[in-house]
Amino acid sequence: METDAKRLVTEVKIQRAFIQLVTTVGFDRLTVQQLSQTAHINRGTFYLHYLDKYDLLTHLENDLVAQVQEIFQRYPKPGTGATTTDAFGKLFTYLYRQRQLAVVLLNSPASQLRGRVKTLILTVIGLATASPISPAIARELVAQGILDFVGNWLGQEPVPSSEQAYTLFKQTRSLSPQQLLGVTE
């Protein structure tokens, strides 16, 4: 039986191999054999941890979603001041630490992470009550905008720090599209 430390080391190797291979060959072309070789483990060890590549994908998604959900439950909704101690500030800090995995999962068509995180964001942003448009449309625009911002931020090379990204994120939340684009009419 594997010790907890050895199990954790093996799971980290598998996760790193997953990130590398999904980035280079894509999830659809990824095989357990490739994962095992890249992680420097044997196939049997892989199967001690996961049923197949889909089980691994689900496990990685579940871990990320659970952490995001915990952040949203534990920390307050963002206010008007830019502070990294609110839910979105903590989210940016967490995603920065997990940026390679987050980018792979957000960009992989096989992953359900984007939709699952969007659902969590919708619970945090609440209901639009004084919106001049449909509350459902307003919520959708805000949630999708947050996801797009995160995806763009994490996709940059080099990736700006979580503090830089969060400051920019907070600034953009109160600007109109015209102000964001610099249109002065």
C-alpha positions as a Python dict, from the first residue, in 0.01 Angstrom:
ca = {
    (1, 'M'): (0, 0, 0),
    (2, 'E'): (131, 343, -91),
    (3, 'T'): (204, 589, 184),
    (4, 'D'): (24, 921, 168),
    (5, 'A'): (346, 1105, 79),
    (6, 'K'): (430, 862, -201),
    (7, 'R'): (73, 879, -329),
    (8, 'L'): (87, 1258, -336),
    (9, 'V'): (420, 1255, -525),
    (10, 'T'): (271, 1016, -781),
    (11, 'E'): (-41, 1230, -826),
    (12, 'V'): (175, 1540, -878),
    (13, 'K'): (377, 1355, -1144),
    (14, 'I'): (56, 1248, -1318),
    (15, 'Q'): (-87, 1600, -1303),
    (16, 'R'): (231, 1750, -1452),
    (17, 'A'): (233, 1488, -1726),
    (18, 'F'): (-135, 1558, -1796),
    (19, 'I'): (-69, 1933, -1830),
    (20, 'Q'): (228, 1876, -2058),
    (21, 'L'): (52, 1625, -2282),
    (22, 'V'): (-282, 1804, -2311),
    (23, 'T'): (-87, 2116, -2408),
    (24, 'T'): (113, 1934, -2675),
    (25, 'V'): (-116, 1659, -2812),
    (26, 'G'): (-460, 1752, -2678),
    (27, 'F'): (-689, 1553, -2453),
    (28, 'D'): (-847, 1346, -2731),
    (29, 'R'): (-512, 1208, -2849),
    (30, 'L'): (-378, 1159, -2497),
    (31, 'T'): (-324, 798, -2388),
    (32, 'V'): (-263, 637, -2050),
    (33, 'Q'): (60, 498, -2191),
    (34, 'Q'): (182, 851, -2274),
    (35, 'L'): (77, 975, -1930),
    (36, 'S'): (262, 690, -1761),
    (37, 'Q'): (578, 739, -1965),
    (38, 'T'): (581, 1117, -1918),
    (39, 'A'): (514, 1083, -1544),
    (40, 'H'): (784, 813, -1516),
    (41, 'I'): (547, 563, -1360),
    (42, 'N'): (417, 233, -1487),
    (43, 'R'): (64, 191, -1620),
    (44, 'G'): (-33, -18, -1321),
    (45, 'T'): (52, 271, -1089),
    (46, 'F'): (-164, 502, -1299),
    (47, 'Y'): (-455, 260, -1269),
    (48, 'L'): (-410, 245, -890),
    (49, 'H'): (-500, 616, -890),
    (50, 'Y'): (-746, 655, -1179),
    (51, 'L'): (-975, 440, -1392),
    (52, 'D'): (-875, 610, -1717),
    (53, 'K'): (-791, 952, -1860),
    (54, 'Y'): (-1153, 1064, -1818),
    (55, 'D'): (-1144, 978, -1448),
    (56, 'L'): (-822, 1180, -1417),
    (57, 'L'): (-983, 1476, -1595),
    (58, 'T'): (-1287, 1458, -1367),
    (59, 'H'): (-1067, 1433, -1058),
    (60, 'L'): (-862, 1740, -1159),
    (61, 'E'): (-1177, 1938, -1237),
    (62, 'N'): (-1343, 1834, -910),
    (63, 'D'): (-1039, 1946, -709),
    (64, 'L'): (-1031, 2289, -877),
    (65, 'V'): (-1406, 2338, -847),
    (66, 'A'): (-1404, 2235, -480),
    (67, 'Q'): (-1131, 2491, -406),
    (68, 'V'): (-1315, 2767, -593),
    (69, 'Q'): (-1637, 2679, -412),
    (70, 'E'): (-1459, 2690, -76),
    (71, 'I'): (-1313, 3032, -160),
    (72, 'F'): (-1657, 3166, -253),
    (73, 'Q'): (-1809, 3027, 68),
    (74, 'R'): (-1529, 3140, 297),
    (75, 'Y'): (-1461, 3494, 175),
    (76, 'P'): (-1697, 3791, 132),
    (77, 'K'): (-1829, 3915, -200),
    (78, 'P'): (-1622, 4196, -351),
    (79, 'G'): (-1705, 4547, -240),
    (80, 'T'): (-1610, 4874, -397),
    (81, 'G'): (-1250, 4880, -270),
    (82, 'A'): (-978, 4673, -435),
    (83, 'T'): (-875, 4424, -170),
    (84, 'T'): (-736, 4078, -227),
    (85, 'T'): (-915, 3950, 85),
    (86, 'D'): (-1254, 3921, -88),
    (87, 'A'): (-1372, 3613, -278),
    (88, 'F'): (-1245, 3724, -618),
    (89, 'G'): (-911, 3837, -478),
    (90, 'K'): (-863, 3493, -322),
    (91, 'L'): (-982, 3330, -644),
    (92, 'F'): (-714, 3514, -842),
    (93, 'T'): (-448, 3411, -589),
    (94, 'Y'): (-554, 3046, -609),
    (95, 'L'): (-578, 3040, -988),
    (96, 'Y'): (-234, 3199, -1019),
    (97, 'R'): (-86, 2914, -815),
    (98, 'Q'): (-276, 2661, -1029),
    (99, 'R'): (-236, 2854, -1355),
    (100, 'Q'): (-97, 2574, -1572),
    (101, 'L'): (-374, 2333, -1480),
    (102, 'A'): (-641, 2604, -1495),
    (103, 'V'): (-536, 2710, -1847),
    (104, 'V'): (-532, 2351, -1972),
    (105, 'L'): (-876, 2278, -1828),
    (106, 'L'): (-1032, 2611, -1932),
    (107, 'N'): (-912, 2564, -2291),
    (108, 'S'): (-977, 2192, -2334),
    (109, 'P'): (-1302, 2107, -2516),
    (110, 'A'): (-1315, 1783, -2313),
    (111, 'S'): (-1324, 1973, -1985),
    (112, 'Q'): (-1640, 2091, -1811),
    (113, 'L'): (-1448, 2334, -1587),
    (114, 'R'): (-1557, 2652, -1764),
    (115, 'G'): (-1927, 2577, -1716),
    (116, 'R'): (-1884, 2457, -1360),
    (117, 'V'): (-1689, 2766, -1252),
    (118, 'K'): (-1937, 2990, -1433),
    (119, 'T'): (-2216, 2838, -1224),
    (120, 'L'): (-2020, 2920, -908),
    (121, 'I'): (-1957, 3276, -1026),
    (122, 'L'): (-2329, 3321, -1086),
    (123, 'T'): (-2397, 3229, -723),
    (124, 'V'): (-2149, 3490, -602),
    (125, 'I'): (-2260, 3779, -819),
    (126, 'G'): (-2620, 3743, -704),
    (127, 'L'): (-2926, 3884, -875),
    (128, 'A'): (-2936, 4205, -1072),
    (129, 'T'): (-3225, 4405, -929),
    (130, 'A'): (-3189, 4752, -1082),
    (131, 'S'): (-3059, 4647, -1423),
    (132, 'P'): (-3216, 4816, -1726),
    (133, 'I'): (-3196, 4479, -1906),
    (134, 'S'): (-3315, 4132, -1816),
    (135, 'P'): (-3150, 4015, -1490),
    (136, 'A'): (-3068, 3681, -1654),
    (137, 'I'): (-2890, 3853, -1943),
    (138, 'A'): (-2707, 4089, -1706),
    (139, 'R'): (-2586, 3798, -1492),
    (140, 'E'): (-2477, 3603, -1801),
    (141, 'L'): (-2279, 3900, -1935),
    (142, 'V'): (-2105, 3956, -1603),
    (143, 'A'): (-2025, 3588, -1541),
    (144, 'Q'): (-1899, 3533, -1896),
    (145, 'G'): (-1694, 3853, -1873),
    (146, 'I'): (-1528, 3729, -1555),
    (147, 'L'): (-1445, 3391, -1714),
    (148, 'D'): (-1309, 3559, -2026),
    (149, 'F'): (-1098, 3795, -1815),
    (150, 'V'): (-952, 3503, -1617),
    (151, 'G'): (-882, 3303, -1933),
    (152, 'N'): (-713, 3600, -2098),
    (153, 'W'): (-507, 3679, -1788),
    (154, 'L'): (-384, 3323, -1740),
    (155, 'G'): (-312, 3287, -2112),
    (156, 'Q'): (-61, 3573, -2119),
    (157, 'E'): (316, 3520, -2131),
    (158, 'P'): (442, 3602, -1882),
    (159, 'V'): (135, 3575, -1661),
    (160, 'P'): (90, 3896, -1459),
    (161, 'S'): (76, 3843, -1083),
    (162, 'S'): (-257, 3776, -917),
    (163, 'E'): (-237, 4118, -751),
    (164, 'Q'): (-186, 4296, -1085),
    (165, 'A'): (-466, 4102, -1250),
    (166, 'Y'): (-704, 4158, -959),
    (167, 'T'): (-637, 4532, -955),
    (168, 'L'): (-712, 4552, -1327),
    (169, 'F'): (-1016, 4330, -1282),
    (170, 'K'): (-1159, 4558, -1013),
    (171, 'Q'): (-1093, 4867, -1226),
    (172, 'T'): (-1271, 4721, -1528),
    (173, 'R'): (-1581, 4623, -1331),
    (174, 'S'): (-1702, 4984, -1311),
    (175, 'L'): (-1618, 5096, -1665),
    (176, 'S'): (-1858, 5101, -1957),
    (177, 'P'): (-1759, 4933, -2285),
    (178, 'Q'): (-1696, 5280, -2432),
    (179, 'Q'): (-1465, 5368, -2144),
    (180, 'L'): (-1280, 5036, -2177),
    (181, 'L'): (-1221, 5103, -2547),
    (182, 'G'): (-1128, 5469, -2493),
    (183, 'V'): (-1421, 5600, -2699),
    (184, 'T'): (-1499, 5960, -2603),
    (185, 'E'): (-1835, 6050, -2752),
}
